[in-house]
Amino acid sequence: MKARFWLMIVLMLGLSACGRLNWLSKPVEPPAPLPKIDSPLSVESLWSLDVGGKSEERFPYLAPAIGGDRVFAASADGHVVAVALNGGKQLWAVKTGTRISAGPSWTEDTLLLGTLDGEVLALAANDGSVRWRRQMSGEVLATPRGDQGVVVVRTLDGRVTGLNLADGSSRWVYESTVPSLTLRGTGAPLLENGFAMVGLDNGKVIALRLTDGRLAWEETVAVPAGRSEVERLVDVDGDPAVLAGGLFVVTFQGKAAGFDLRTGRRVWDRPTSSYQSLVASREEIYQVDDKSRISALELKTGNPLWTQEALLRRDLTAPALSENRLVVADAEGYVFWLDRETGQVMAQDRVDRQGISARPLATGNGVVVIQGRGGRLAALRIRRG
């Protein structure tokens, strides 16, 4: 019987569950109030539209993607849309007839999506027509990624599969052992320099060759500790980040760590707990922990540069970088801009009253695209001048 089923049994026996184990971070205390901002920057709404359907809290892996001058978005009930980045005009919309749980991602003019029914869908980016669909061995909660003609898919049963981008046929499969109890979620593979870097439910990170799926290296980020199964959860549920020859990973109830991308040698680690994706730029790494505490870490050492606690317990999304600001959103539908050098909250705006789970999408020139749970897709930026 699947590990996630046993996890749901645990939840029903007395733990309050919502989404991908938000019960583990759901506070006794209420969310922190909206921060008071001295001289807040003005937020400009460039466009906003309803893309149809709803992306519920339990589908945090539905996030917008950019390809060329278009933004693509999907909803849990199977809608997929393409929108012009400049002006927000809807260019096409399709109903896939399936329960979409991850994506889209864009590669070589193809959109890749995952479903709760264990399928990978490949759509033509120009009109949304189905190029192929492939049944996998389990639910696809992590966004499929493509590079060099290979689509890498992470399924809930611990398998990582390489498919041909052209037709969806199988090229290779890597199998990992799934612990008896895990968070309901998986990090998306990171494709770089001919390798797929994947974080696993057992607290490890692996590098697979794109061409044949062979293991290049495997390293442990965090070792399970504690008496109970819950205490021993060390899942890598966020997407890794890569920069300057380094790979950066964070686990739940474990550590953040930096590795040499080529060899897998651990360079540094520090205790933390997060199920969100990391983002790296210049000489810093940014993370949101399981209490919605935001931190900036030194790229080379992992030492903290600053920590922002003004948004504690607001169930923040993973962070994104937009010019010289860090952007996060929360479960009440607010978007926040922080100074990346100091962590000071500089601006905020509300997009979707049903909340936001998806990581903000930074598209360049200070424009950030937000997808809300209620189906709202909006482009914002800090007003210039």
Secondary structure, 3 states (H helix, E strand, C coil): CCHHHHHHHHHHCCCCCCCCCHHHCCCCCCCCCCCCCCCCCCEEEEEEEECCCCCCCCCCCECCEEECCEEEEECCCCEEEEEECCCCCEEEEEECCCCEEEEEEEECCEEEEEECCCEEEEEECCCCCEEEEEECCCCCCCCCEEECCEEEEECCCCEEEEEECCCCCEEEEEECCCCCCCCCCCCCCEEECCEEEEECCCCEEEEEECCCCCEEEEEECCCCCCCCCCCCCCCCCCCCEEECCEEEEECCCEEEEEEECCCCCEEEEEEECCCCCCEEECCEEEEECCCCCEEEEECCCCCEEEEECCCCCCCCCCCEEECCEEEEECCCCEEEEEECCCCCEEEEEECCCCCCCCCCEEEECCEEEEECCCCEEEEEEECCC
